[in-house]
């Protein structure tokens, strides 16, 4: 297996992008990533991450569609779907293609177009990440399922709802300095407490928004990255997927987030690192409860203590475990199929030292955890800046 590096990143702003189609968004992010990599020609393959296009845009077959529209007709191109973890899963396929030696230059793009539809069809489409027979058939929306998990967490560990406020406050504060973020405004604890409830106890600021966006990356072998000398090389140390059952009722441990724990454990083993070695952690904070559970499952906090880490100020860019450094899913936005790639772009931005006001001092190792559904698919990546 060869060492693999990220040599190019690109992204569109996240928001209600009504003037750009699905293919427009993807092509812009990919072209920017190739330009950032210093490459002119097309990659050998393209892996497109998407969840909702067949339902919300009436468009499948995105691999060929986007390759053609970007001017790369003829290359190998496929779509990867793993619900909200699609971006992480697509990146893993790109990584394996290069690491195996089968390909040298590969692109990955996560893209999602959600705001052209009204709330009802978007809610129904998102619910397909849950178990259709045992959850969807009973009317359980995605936010309702996360609310059940949050209710149990608050009961089990005697945690009041306001203890989750620092996750949202940190995400919004970091989004202010990210020109691609959807919500570039600060909130405080009072604003959080007064927010309307969506599904008790989840309120507006516990939940990520419906939005559009695309992010892209270019990967190649380490030797080629050094020859190009376009940026400080960022090497992929580990890329691991783990799964659990889709339905909450079937989980062995409702609050354990076992797929997150399993993928993080294997990622640490493959990289030879531990939680203490991670300088930046991009969590999948689609809901505040998932940020707390992810921190615990990945070994940064004991069970029931994820909110304590946030309350102590340790999740800010100056803290012990910086998370959501460019706004996360709540501040930057959550175009679901693209989110895993956005997380990785943020990690690379930090490791290159290009995060400006949000820069984590001396960041050398970064991790992202991309969660599909309520934790049925979890992809954990660890990346390292090379000198």
C-alpha positions, 0 to 999 in steps of 0.5 A: 500500500502506498502513502496517499496525500491530499493535494487539492481542495475546493468548495462552494459556499453553503446556503440556499443556492437557487442560481446553481444546479447540482452539476454547477455546484459539483463542477465548480468545487472540482475545478477549484480543487484541481486548480489548487492541486496545480493540475490541468488534466482530468483525474483518472477517476471521480467518486461522487458523494450524494444522498438525495439527488434521486428524490429531490432532483430526480437525478441519479447517475451522478458520476457520469453526469458530473464527469461530463459536465466538468469536461472529463467525459470518458474517465471512470466515475461512480456515485457513492451513497451512505446517507449522511456519511456519503462524503466520508465513504467516497473519500475512502474509495478514492484513498483506496484507489490511490493506495492500492497503486491502481490509480495515481490521481483521483478526485472526490466530490460531495454535492447536495441540492436540498433547497429547491424542494419544500420542507415536507419532501426534504424531511421524507427524503432525510428519513430514508437514512433511518429504517423504513420498516421499523422507524419510517413506517411509524412516522419517525422523522430524522430529527425525532429520532435524534430527539429520542437519543438526546432525551435518553442522554439527558435522563441517563446522565442527568444533563440539563438541555442548556449544557448543549449550548456550547456546541452551538455557540462554538460552531456559530462563532467559528462560522463568522470567519468562514466565508463559505459558511451559511450562518456567519453570526454569533449566538449566546446562551440566551439566544440558544435557550429561547430558540423554538423547539423542533422535536423536544428537546432539540431546538433550532440551534441544536439542529443543522440546516437544510442547504446546498453545497459542494466540496471536492478534493484531489488525492495522489501518492506521496511521491507525486505530492512532493514533486508537485510541491504546490502545498505542504503535503497532507498525508492520509494516515487512516480511513476506516468505516464501521457500521451498526443497525439502522433502527435505534431499537435494535442497538445494543447500546443506545448511547454508545455510538458503537460504529463511531467507537469502532471506526475511531479505535481502528483508525487509531490502531492504523495510524499508531496514534491516540486521542491525545495526538489529535490537534483538530477533530471535525465532528458530525454535529448534525445535532448537538447530541451527536457532537457529544456522543462522537467526542465520547465514542472517539475517546476524548471524553468519558461517557456522559462527559461530552457536554462537560468538555464543551462547558469547560471551553475545551472545544474552541480553537484554543481548547484541548479538543478543537471541533467544528473549527470552520463552523461545523454542520450547524454553523457552516451547514450540512448539505448531507451527501457533501458534508463528509468532504467539507469536514475533510476540507476543513481538516486540510485547511487547518493542517496547511495553516490556512484557517486564518482567524480560526487557525488551531495553533501548531495543528499537525494531526487532524481527524474527521468523523462522518456519521450516516443516519443516527450512527449506522455508518461512521467513517473516521479519517486521520490526516497528518501534515508533513514537513 
